[in-house]
Amino acid sequence: MSKPQTPQPANSTTLLLRRQLQELTKRPVEGFSAGLADDSNFYEWEIMIIGPPDTLYEGGFFKARLSFPSEYPNQPPTLKFITQMWHPNIYEDGRVCISILHPPGEDEYGFEQASERWLPVHTAESILISVISMLSSDPPNIDSPANVDAAKQVRDDIAGYRKKVRRLARRSAEEAFD
């Protein structure tokens, strides 16, 4: 017979994450919703991003997972789409590649200023607003792509890229509540 687990004491990271989630619940931001993936774990959030109006993603419902490290807010979380995405700044496995999710400090490749990378003042809300902004950019940034094939399609066949994104957005709306 297994011994019942006692809840872990709340540490400063857990308290911060709890407060950020409560704030998003009390004052929702248009374009996304957030909740815990598991009620006992404040480090894993389920996210639903609603495709921004007047974009290729309009009408879509995109599921994602926001995973916070134990060193948060000193280190950035990761955001990974569960819904299939086609975007130059989203890896094929769904991980989002935007500057504010990159570890703090200087970029060894020289693409980003330290001020563009993760800073402890960022919150779950600021991350999600940045992702919505990324999805709203048309054409998307292809300077240092995470998905080289999507970036190549943006450069060589923007009409085909837009058609593929709209098709995925429609599919996401059909599958969102399965």
N, C-alpha and C positions, 0 to 999 in steps of 0.2 A: 504494500500500500504506500503510495507516494505522499509525502508530507505536503500540506498546502503551502503555496508560496506566499510569503509576506510581501506586500507592496514595497518597492524600493523607495527610499526617502527622496523627496524632490530636491534636486540640486539647482544651482542658479541657471543652468541651461534649460532644464525642464520648466522652471518657472518663467523664463523668458519666452519659450515657445508657447506655453500655455497662455501667457498674456497676449502674444501676437495673434494666436488663433481666436481668443475671445474678442479681440479688437475687430478682426475680420468678420466675426459672427455678428457682433453688435452693429458694425458699420460696414456692410458689404460693399465691395468695390465692383462696379459694373464690369462684366467680362469674364469673371471666374468665380468659382466657389471652392472652398477648402474645408477639409475635415480630416480627422484622424483615420488612418488605415486600420488601426487597432486601438480601441479605447484605452488600452494600458500603455501605449507607446507614443509619446509626444514627438519622437524623432522621425516618424514616417507619416507623411500626410498624403491623402488622396486629393487630387486637384481635378477640377473640370473647367476647362477653358472653353468659353463660347466664342466661336469664330467672330472676329470683329466685323461690324457692319461695313459695307462698301469695300470689302477686301475679297481676295480669292477664297478665304476661309469662312466667309459669311454663311451662316446656317449650320455650320459644323459644331460638333460637341467632341472635344478632344480630352481624353483621360490622360492624366499624368501622375507621377509619383515624385514628391519632393522629400528628399532624404537628408536629414541634418546630421553632421558629425558631432561627436561628443565635445569637440573643441569650438562649436558654434557659440558665439558669433565671431570668434577670431578666425575661423576657417569657413569657407562657403559650403552651402549644401549642394547637392546635385539634383537636377530636374531631368526626369526621363519620361518621355511620352510613352504611354501604353498603346494608344491609338497610332496606327501607321501614319507617318508623316513623310512629306517630300519637301525638303527645304535645305538650302546650302548650309545653314547653321545648325542643323540637327543631324547627328550621326545616324547611320542606318539602324542602329539598335535603339534609337529614340532619345539618346542623351543630348541635351541642349548645350550648345557651345556659344556662349555670349560672354563678353568681357567681365561682367560683374560676378560671374560664377567661377572665374579663374582665381587661383590662390593669390593672396596679396603679395606685393613686391614687384620687382622689375620683371618684364617679359624677356626671357632669354633669347627670343627670336626678334625682338624689337618691334613687334606689331602693335603693342599696346603700351600706353603710359601706365605707371603704377597707380595713378589716380583713377584710371578706367577699370581697374581690376577690383576684386573683392575688398570691401572695407567693412569693419564691424558695425557701421551705421546702417548698412543695408538690412532690410527686413524681408520676410516672406512676401509682403505686399509689394515692395519695390522690385523684387525679382519677377513676380508675376506680371507687373505692369511692363517691365522690360521685355518679357516674352511676348506679350500682346503687341507691343511696339514692333518687335522683330517680325511678327506675323503680318503686321499691317504695312510693312515696307514693300513697295512694288516699284521697281524690281528689288529683290532682296540683295543684301550685301554679299558679294562673292569674292572679296579680297583675300580672306584666309578661310576657305571653306572646310567644314567638318565632313560634308557630303560632296565629294568632288564631282560625282556624276550629276547631282542636282545643279551644282554651280555651272558645269559644262552645258547642261540643257538651258539654263537661264541665258548663258552667253550665246549659244548657237541656235536655240529654238525656243524663244520666249513664249510663243503661242502654245507649243506642245507642253511646256512647263506649266503654264496657267491652266491648261485643260486637265492635266494630271492632278494638280492641286485641287481644283474644283470637284473632280470626280472623287478624290479621297474625302473631301469635306462632306459631300452628299452621303458617301458610305458611312462616315462617322456619325452622321445624324440618324441613319437607319439603325446602326449598331449600338448607339449610346446607351440605350436603356434595356439592352438584352441581359 
